[in-house]
Every structure is written in structure tokens, then in C-alpha cells.
Amino acid sequence: MSFRKRNIGLSTGADRQNPAAPPQQAATTPESNPGIRPSPDDGRPTTSTGAPSLDNLLAGHGGLPIGKTLLIEENGTTDFAGALLRYYAAEGVVQDQKVHVVGMPEQWGRSLPGLIGPAEAADDKQDKRKGERMKIAWRYERLGEFGTGVAGSRAPAAPSGDQSQAQNGGQAEQPAFCHAFDLTKRLTHPGITNITYIPLAPSNEPLSVSVHKRLQAAIAQSPPNTVHRIILPSLLNPTIYPPEVCQPENLLPFLHSLKALLSSPTVRATAMITIPLSLFPRSSGLVRWMEILSDGVIELCPFPHSADALATSGAATAHEEPPQGMLKVHRLPVLHERGGGSDQNIGQDWAFTLSRKRFEVKPFSLPPAEGDKEAQDGGAAGGMPKKADLEF
């Protein structure tokens, strides 16, 4: 039987010898880089793609995990995938990450969208505007906001800045994980000069080998904890890449070497690749191999540029913008052996909308079908009173 009093914890020998000694501090965690946060699914370090809705689509990680590649395929002659690349690059510049662009001149970096602010603040403003439009009844508009009357006067005053900081323990606000950008403006940031442009200059070595060596050298020259973003716009486009790149013996080894570079434990990098399906369809074996070697694959299918197509694929409400195309999810960055991520978004009907300030992915829904006008007119003529004739 134990004669120890209850509700008294056992102390170590060092504490019993020196009761006045301060408690030992917990092990310090390594300082996290800006723009990196753990995945809510399995805790892997994750970075944002620059589009919040696209972050939420990637297997529940809330972003693109470190060491993964995202392949964006696009049909037609539009450039929605190019806009996503600019969001991705602008987010890396704002977060002071290293951005490496393959095959593009410096003019490409000068066209990055301008910064508005955190994406969370932009979403809150949009939700507030939607709430202001939705009114329950016209008579409630004359009433003030909830809590501004007698009950509101009894509410305690909001704490000042010093008091709120004291209540929060003096902690500073967390840096934004994803930012909002405006495509009509141009990004002005000191880090925009740090973008590395890797040209496709001819050399004695194969193009895939020369590009891989330049990427590896640029990453090796950076500090060890630097986060890198590798961008390959319009891969295999004949206006950018030489014809020999389209050969499988040149392209597939480059993708294998890129995957090995991202999987290195000393490299913290992500990659985003775009490819035009109008030139290289998914039925070709080369594109299928590219999808196998990529961790995430999405396809953008823009609607035809006609009023009838936009009308038949209208938004869910009158205040929402009509979608500009369908988004198909073919593959997501899921690690099955570790149990991380979820592929439930594969096969779902998604639509995308690109506006001046955001790229939004939402479930696709058709507008309600119109009823038979003749039947409605006949029912109204059968004795049903009109709304104007009703008296209350």
C-alpha cells in the first residue's frame, strides 16, 4: 500500500535537491520559413500555389507539399495555365523564396500580378459583400446592426491595442500563407530581382542534361534552408523548345532527374509544369509518361467563347461569375504508403473562374431547368389568383 498523498505529482531527483531551480525548457523547434506550414493531413511541409481554392483541392494538404510536382494540362488556345504559373511565381517572390524559370526571358517575370494583400482578408471582404446583398426582409433594413441598440450599449468596450496585445501574450500576427494578387497590376517587390532564368541555349550536352545541371547549381548556391520553386511554362511547345526535346529519350530522363532532385533530403523545392494538349494530346504515350512521373495532374478545359455556352453553364446564383471552363483532376500528391492525403476529389465535377483578382475552383452545377411556359400559363388561367390580388 502506498502512503503518498493524492493530487501531488512526483518530482525528479534534481528538483528535490534544488527546489528553487527553474524548470527545464522544452526542446526548441526549428524556425519555420515564411510561406511554409505543416499539412493538416499528415504534417508534411507545404507551400501555397498562390490560389487558395487550388490549395484546398490538392489532396487535403492545403497546398503543394515540398518535393512534389504539379502538371497542368490545358486544351485550346487560352492561357489559363499561364495565369496559374504567374500566381505560383508571385507567391514565391512575396514569400522570399527562390524562383527558377526555365526557357523564358526576363520579360516573363516583369508580368507577374501585383500584390493586394492576404487571401484570407480578400475572402472575408467578399463574404461580407455577399451578406450585405442577401436581406431577409425590407423592413429589417431600417434597423441598425445587431448589438448597436440598448443591448449593444451594455456590451463592454473593445480592448485597446496594448490590452489586446497583453491578452494575446505579446505574440505577433502570423505571416500570411497565401496572398491575393491583381492580374491588371504588376508586382513590385525586392525579391523579383532574385528570379533565376535558365535559358535553353544549345550546347554539346543534351538539353535535358544542361538544364538539370543549371538547376542543381542554382540550388546549391542558395542557403541550405531556402525553399525553391521550379517553373516550366508550356513544356514541349515548339516555339520555345527545340525539336529534340520532344523525343522520349531526352524528355523522360530529364523528368526522372527532376524528380530525383526534388526527392533529395537536402533540397526543399516544388515544381509546376504546364503543357498544351492541343499539340500533345493525352492519348500520346509521351504525355501519359509525364503524368506518371508527376505527383499531381489537373486538366483545364475552357468553354467555347460563345454567349450560349456561358448561359447554359451559368453560376449557381445571380451574383456569382459564370465559370469559364471545367477542371478535371487526374492525379493528386498522395503518399499511399504513409497514408497521407486523400484522392476523393478525383473524378468530381469542378469548374474554374479566372477574374481580375482571383482564380477560383468550385463544384460545377448547371442552372435550374426552365419549366414549360404553356403549362404555367394554363395553370395561371385556371383560376389561380395573381400575387398582386392577394390581400393580407
N, C-alpha and C positions, 0 to 999 in steps of 0.2 A: 504494500500500500504506500502511496506517495503522500507526504505531508506538505507538499508545495501548495501555496495559496493559488487559487484560481485567478484568471484575468491578469496574470503577471508573466510577461514574456521572459524567456531565458536569455541571458546576456552572455557574450563571449568572454573568454578569459582576459583579453586585453581591456575590455570595458570594466571588468571587476577590479583590475589592478589600478586603472586610472579612470575614475568615473568622470572627471572633468574634461577628458579628451574629446575633441569634436568628432562627430560621426564621419566615417569614411565616405568620400564622394563616389557616386556611381561612375562607371566607365564612360568616358566621353565618346559620343558617336562622331563619326567623321562628318565634317562640314559638307553639306549638300550644295551642289552647284545650282545657280539660278536656271530656271526652266526645267528642272528635273524633280520628279516626285515619284514615290513608290506606287505601283499599280494597286488599285483597290481589290484586285482579284487575287494576286499571288505575291505582291510586294516587289516585283521587278522594277528597276528604274525606268521611267517612262518620260518621254518628251512630247510636246504638243506638235501637231501638224499645222497649226495656225488657223484651223477651222474647228470650233467646238463640237459641231454636230458630227464631223468626221472622226474626231477623237472618241466620241461615245459609240461609234459604230465598230471600232477595232477590238472585237472580242472581249469587251468589258474592261479593257485596261485603262480607259480614259486617255488614250494617246498611243503613240507608236513606241513600243519597247526598244530599249537600247540594243543594238546588234541586229535589228530587223530591217528588211527592205519592203517597200510598198510599190507595187507595179500598178500604174493607172493606164487603162486602155480606153481609147476614145474612138467612136465612129464618126464619120463625116468630116467636114472641113472646119468645124468650130475649134476653139482653143480653150475650152473649159478646164482641161487638164493643165494647160499652161498657167491659168489663174491659180490653181491649187499649188503649183510649184512656186509661184511668187509669194503666196501666203506662207508656205513652208520655209522659204528662204528669208522672208521678212521677219518671221518669228525667231529664227536663229540669230539674225543680226541684232534684234532687240534684246535677246537673252545673252548677248556677248558670247555666242558660240561660233565656231569656225565653220564657214560655208565654202564648199568646194563645188564649182560648176564646171561641167565637162562639155566642151565643144561650143561654148557660147562666148561672145565678146563681152567687153565691159559695159556696153550699152544695155545688155540684159539686166545687169544689176542696178542700173540707174532707173529702171522702170518698176522697181518694187513699190507696192502700195504704201501710202502714208499711214502713220500710226494715229489712231483715235484714242485708245485707252484700253483698259482691261475688258475682255469679252464678257465677263460676268456683269459689269456695270452696264454694258450695252444691252444685254438680255433683260436686266431689271427695268431699264427705261422702256424697252419695247413692251414688256408685260404690263407696265403701268399705263402706257398709252392704250393698250387693248382694254384694260379695265375701265378706263375713262369712257371709252366708246360704248361699253355694254352697260346700259342703265336698266334697272328693274322697272321703274315706272317714272312718268314725267313729274309727278308730284314730289318725288324724293329729291329732285334736283334743287328745290328751294331750301332744303335742309342742309345744314353745314356738314362738314366731315364728322365722322363718328368720333366722339370724345371731345368736341370743341364746345359743348354746351356747359350745363351746370356740372355734370359729372366730370367733364374734362377739366373744369377749373379746380376740382378737388384732387386731381391727379398730381403727384409730386413732380416738381420741375426736373427737367433732364439734367444730368450731371454735366459740369463743365469739362473742358478738355483735360485739365490737370486731374480732376476727380476721376474721369473715365480712365485715364492712364494709370492712376493709382489702383483702380479696381481691377484693371487687366494685368496688374503686376509689372507695369512698365514695359510690356512686350510690344515690339514694333509690329506693324502690319506685315502679313506675309506677302512676298512678291507675287505678282500675277503669273499664273501658269500659262495662260493663253491670252493674247491680245486681239483687239479689233482693229481692222485696217480699212482704209478707204481706197478703192481702186482708182478714183479720179485724182488722187493726190500722189505725191512722190515722197518716198521715205528719206528723211534727213536724220542720220544717226552717225556718230563717230565710228561705229563698228562696220559701216558699209564699205570702208576702205580696206578692211581685212578680208574681203571675199577673194578667194583664190580661183583664178580662171585657168583651166587646163586646156590648152589648145590641142587640136587634132593635127599636129604637124607631121608630115611624112618623115620616116626615119628608116634605118636598116632593120630595126626590130618590127615585129607585128604591132599593129596599133593597139591591140588589147594589152600587150606586154608593156608598151611605153606608157600608156595611161595608168596602168596599175602601179608602175614604179613611181610616177609623179605623185599619185595619191599617197602612196606609202611614205614618200619622202616628205610631203607636206604635213602628214600626220605626225611623223617622227620629230619634226622641228617644233612642234607645239608642246606646251607643258603637259605633264602626264595626265592630269585630271580634266583636260579640255574635252568638251563634247563637240563632235563634228557632225556636219550634215553634208551628205554627198548627193548631188543633183545631176541627173542625166536627162535633159529635155529631148523629146522626140527622137528616141533611140532608133537607129536604122533608117532615119529619114535621109533620102539621097541628096537633099540639098545641104545637109550638114555633115554626114558621114561618108567616107569613101566607099566604093562598091565592095571592096574586100571584107568590110566589117559584116556584111550580110551573110557571109559564109559561116556555117556552123562551127568549123574548125577554128575560127577566130573569135566568134562571139561567146560560145559556151565556155571556153577556158577563162575568158575574162569574167563572166558571171560567177564561175567557181572561185576564182581568186578574190573577187569582191566579197563573196560570202565568207571565205576564209578570213579575210581582213576584218570583217565586222564581228566574226566569232572569236577574235583574239582577246584574251583576258586583259591585255594592256591597252586596248582601243575601246573608246566609248563613242560610237558613231551609229548613225542611221542613214538610210539611203531611200530616195524616192526617184522612180523611173517612170517615164511616160513613153507610149508607143502608139502610132497611128494605125488603127485597124483597117482603115481604108486602103493602106498599102500592104499591110501584112495581116491577113485575117487570122482568127483564132483557129481555123481548121488546119493551118500550116503546122508542120512539125516543129519548126523553129520557135514559134510563139508558144506552143504547148510546153516546150522545154523551158522557156523563160518563165512560164507560170509555175512550173515545178520547182525551179530554183529560187523563186520569190516567196517570201513569207506571207505577204498579203496581196491579193489581186482584186481590183474593182474595175468595173467597166462602165463608162459613161455613154449613154445612148440619147443624144439630144433629139427633141421633137422636130418635125419639119417646120420650116419657117412659114407658117400659114395661119391665118386667123381661125380657121375651122379646127385645126389641131389643138390650138391653145384653148379654144372654147370647150371642146369635148374633154379636155383634161384639166378642167378648172380646179381652183383651190377648194379647200373644204369650207371656207367661209368667204364672205364677200370682201373682208379686209385683208385677206392673205393674197400674196402674189401667186399667180399660176405657176406651176412647175415648168421648167424648161427642158426637162428630159428625165429619163429613167436611170437609176443607178443599180447595177447588178453586182452583188457580192459573190465572187467565186472562191475566194480563199481568205482566211484571216490568220494573223500571227498567233497560233495556238500551239502550246507545247504539251502534247498528249502524255508524254512520259512523266512530266511533272504535274500534270493535272491543271495547268494554268490556262485561263482563257475559256471562252465559250464560243461555239460556232452556230448559235441559234439564229444569227442574222443572215446566214447563208440561205438563199432561196426566197427571201422575203421581197415584197414589192416596195421598193424605195424610189423616191423622186428627189431631185435636187433643184435648187433655185440659186442662181448667182445674181446678186444685186450689187449695188454700189458699195455697200458696207459689209456684206457677209456672204458666205457660202453655206447654205443650209441644206441638210439632208433630213427628210421626213418621210413617214409612210405615205405611199401613194394611194389615193382614194378618188374614185370617179364621182362627179356631181350627181345628185339625185335625178333620176329619170323623170321627164315631164309626163304628166298624165294625159289621158285622152280629153282633148278640149271639147269634143262633141258631147261626151258623157257628162262632163262638168256643166256644160251649158244646159243639157237636158235636165240634170238634177236641180239646177237653179230655177228652171222654168216650171218644175213640178210642184211648186208651192212653198219652197224654202224661202223664208224672208231674208232680205238683204241685211248686211251688218248696219247700214245707216238707219234702217227702220226699227231696229231694236231700241227699246227704252228701258232704262234702269231706274 
